Amino acid sequence: MAPLNATAATANPYPDRPVTIVVPTTAGGTADILARLIGPKLTQLWGQAVVVENRSGAGTLIGSEFAARAQPDGYTLMLTYSELVTLPALNKNARIDVVRDYSRIGKIGSLPVLLLAHPSMPADTMAEAVQKLRDAPGKYTYASNGTGSALQLYAEMFKRQARVDIMHVPYRGALEASRALLGGEVDMLMQLGNGNVIGYVTSGRAKAYAVASESRLAALPDVPTTAEVGLPELRLEAWYGLFAPARLPPDLLAKLNQDLGTVLAMPDIQARLAALGMQAQTGTPAQFDQFFMAEYQRWTTLIDEAGLQAD
């Protein structure tokens, strides 16, 4: 008798039972919102229920480890974000290898990062701000959502690219970090350019020096890109993607990628992504894999050089 394996499991039309999308964060975050947008559309395509299961904790480690240990049969998927590439470097006791333990199905999209300052910051342009920071090393402050968090990593990358020194002030979460900037407790913040943050800029509660993406944001057409302000290597984004346990059969990987692309191309999904401030970025598994490895290498290098660890 032929041995049972993952390939044999795909002999029946997939899926023939409910599929679970694990989200390693709490309900209400962007990854959770995306899973609950995409899940019903996949249900329509497949004729099988797609269930979103939040498994939060330990900075996404709990849910990420759970998904990595599942069977590679397509019935357990994971929708997560860019923090996945930083987990091993920031958590020396992590029990996953993010390169080897996942099949990378496809990128969903990304939120660009804005370089923000409180209106009282004595600089109106990126060039002026960089000069102020260089003239007074350690005088000015920036907020983050904790040591080893995404917002700190963005700022650390900015510090290296701009060759400046700015003091880190960690807060308990991204919302608290934003409130600290708006309240004038800190001078700067590298924050995701979602609808709320764009509102801070358009209302004058914060000023934006640049957006760390290839092109300007439609909602903030007067805010230049980092390349336009002399920091061409500073590209920052919170990206989101769909994963499965490693050793997913190639035909199943291709199907999942194709179906994900079909969902992301739907006009109502496009509209919802745009409302979130997200730039949809579809592609092949190979393209996502190449992107993932580049992200893994650059952030691991930064974390190791800066000696960072998660709280």
Secondary structure, DSSP 8 states (H G I E B T S, - for coil): -----HHHHTSS-S-SS-EEEEESS-TTSHHHHHHHHHHHHHHHHHSS-EEEEE---TTTHHHHHHHHHS-SSSSEEEEEEGGGGGHHHH-TT----TTTSEEEEEEEEEEEEEEEE-TTSS-SSHHHHHHHHHHSTTTSEEEESSTTSHHHHHHHHHHHHHT---EEEE-SSHHHHHHHHHTTSSSEEEEE--HHHHHHHHTTSSEEEEE-SSS-BTTBTTS-BTTTTT-TT---EEEEEEEEESS--HHHHHHHHHHHHHHHTSHHHHHHHHHTT-EE----HHHHHHHHHHHHHHHHHHHHHHT----
